[in-house]
Amino acid sequence: MARATRKKRPKPRRTLTRERILRQAIGLADESGLEGLSMRALGDSLGVGTMSLYNHVADKRALLDGIAELLAREIHVPVVGGDWRASMRQRAVSARDLFVRHPWAARLFESRTEFGPAWLGLLDATIGCLRRAGFSVVASYRALLLMDSYIYGFALQETSWQADGATPAETAAAFEGQATAAYPHFGEVIAHFMSGAGDSTAGLPREFELGLERVLDAVAALGEVAG
């Protein structure tokens, strides 16, 4: 008697959740940038129709807001009542690390007009830490602007090399031909870079942290508090 063949059970489909959608969107943005992130591409990568996504995110703008909120959780939240300088340093370094992992994230953060609990909590804790350390309301606001201008400015310049697929050394090499005797000061900087002193994966974090210390000195002066 012929043995009955067992039918293979179909593999269970993973449940589609909001967080799964957002995590997948982050992965797509890492591969193709924000320009390559569309609802259709996201649905295809998840193996679902585009309409299925709308049960969890209202539209592309809501998707981007959700991504920003999810990534904001990776930035160090200052401790209100703790050492303000150490907290601001940790916050800045963790933000830069995030922007290095996701080179498009700095531009995304800067473009947001809607803030979720993670973002609002981060901002509130940052200001609260400064206020508890003796900064006035105005000094706290100015300190936040100063620190974030440095963090975002450095990250945007650094990640522009990544976006072009070039290392800092390759970028410097591209300018080397222009660094002639007619541009001695520019040539001096390029020569320094090409010597290896300013070029390594470890070098950029070091440069960031050196500049950050000067920014924190300026923040202390704004608040007229001990650095």
N, C-alpha and C positions, 0 to 999 in steps of 0.2 A: 504494500500500500504506500503510495507516495506521501512523503512527509509534507505537511502543510508549511508553506513558507510564511514567515512572519513579516508583516509589513513594517517597514521602518517608520518609526515615529518622527514626525517633523520636529526639528529643533525649536524649542520654545523661543519666541521672539522677545527681545528685551523690551521692557516697558519703557515707553517714551515719557520722560519727565522733563520738567523745565530745566533742572540742573544738567541733565544729560545733553539737552539741546544747547545750552550755553557752553558747556565744556567742549562739545564738538565744534561749535562756532569759533571758539578760541583756537582750536587746532587748525581749522581752515584758515583763519586769519594769520596764524604763524606761517603757514605754507604759502599763501597767496596775497597777504596783506588785506587791509580792510576793503580795498577795491575789488578783490576777488571773492569777497564774502557776500553772497546773495541768499535769499530764502530758498530759491530753487536749488542752488548748489548745496546748501545745508541739508535740504530734504533728501537729495540724491545720496549724499554721504551717509545719511542715517538709514537709507533704504525705505523712506516713507514719502508720501505725497506732500506737496507744499501745504495743502490745506490742513494736514495733521498738525503742522507746527503752530498754526493759528489758534489751536486749542490751549496753547501754553504761552505764546507771545503774540501780542496784538498785531505787531508789524515790525519792520526793520528797525525803526527808531527804538521800540521797546526792547528789541533784541540787543541793540548796542548799549542801552541803559542797563540791561541785565548783566551784560558782560562786564561793564565798568564796575558795577556793584560787586560782582563776584571777585574781580581782581583786587578791588579795594581792601578786601579781607586779608590780602597778603602783605599789606603795608603795616609796619609796626605802629601800634596805638600807644601814644605816650601815656605815662602813668601820672595822673593828677596828684600832685604832692610829692612826686619823685624828683630826682635830679633833672632839672629842665634841660641842661646842655646834653647830658647823656641820652635823654629821651629824644631830643630833636635830632641828634646824630643818628640814632638807630632808625628813626623815621625816615630820614633822608637816604641813608644807605640802603634800607629795604626797598624804598621807592625806586632808586636807581637800579638795583638788582632786578626788580620786576620789569623795568623798561628794557633792560638788556635781554631778558628772556622773551619778552614780547615787544619787539621794536616799534610796533604800531600803537602801543597802549598809551604813550604820552600824548599823542595827537588825539586819541579817543577821549582821554580824560579832560583835556583842555576844551573839547568841543561840547561837553555835557552841560545841559541846563536843568536836568532833573537829577535830584540826589536821593538815594535810598538810605536806609538805616546804617549800613556800613560806612558810607561816605560821611553822613552827618555825624555819626559817632566818632569817626576819625578826626573830623574838623573840631568837634566839641572838645574832645580830649586834648587836642593840640593847644587850643586856646586856653582850656582849663589849666593845663600844666603851666603855661606861661603866666596866667593870671595868679595862680597860687604862688609862683616864684617871685611875684612882686611887680610884674609888668602891668601897666595901665591898659585899659580897653584899646586906646589908640595905638599904644606901643605893640600890643599883641597883634593887632591887625596888620601893622606895618611889618612886624617880624614875619608873619605868615607870608605876606607878599614877597618879602626879600628872600626867604628860604625857598619858596616854591619857584620863584623866578630862576634861581640858581639851579635847582634840581631839574626843572623841565628844560631849561636852556642847555645844560650839559648833556642831558639825555637825548634831546633832539639832535644835537650835533654828533654825539657818539653813535646813535642808531642810524644816522644817515649813511655812515660808512657801511653798516650792516645791510641797509636797504639796497645799496649799490653792489653788494656782494664783495666789497673791498675791505681789506684790513687797514688800520691806520698807516702801516708802512707802505702799502700799495697806494694809498691816497697821497702820501708824501712823495712817493716816487713819481706819481703823475705830475706833480708840480715841480719836480726837480729840474726839469728842462727850462722852466721859467725863472729859476733862482740863479740868475746870472749876476755879473758885476753891477748891472744897472739897478738891481734890487738887493743890495747887500744885507739889509736887515731881515728881509724875507728869506734870503739864502741862508742866513745864519740859523734861523729857526729850522729850516728844512734839513740843514746839515746835522743839527742836533737830533732831529727826529730819525734821520737815516742812520745815525751812528748806533742806534739801538737804545739810547737813553730814554727816549719817549715812546718806545714801541714795544709793547708786549701786552698780553692779556692782563697781567698783574699791574702794568704801568698805568692804565686808565683808572682803575679803582683808586690807586695811590694818588693820582692827580686830582681825582674827584674829592678825596678826603682831605687833601692839602687845602684845596679851595674852600671846602666846607668849613674847616676850622676858622678861616678868615671871615667867612659869612657869619659864623656863630659869634665871633668877636664883635662884629658889627651889630648883631642882634642884642648882645649884652649891653652895648652902648646905647641902643635904642631904648632899652628898658631901664638903663642906669642901674643894673643889678650886677652882682658878682658873676664873673664868667666861669 
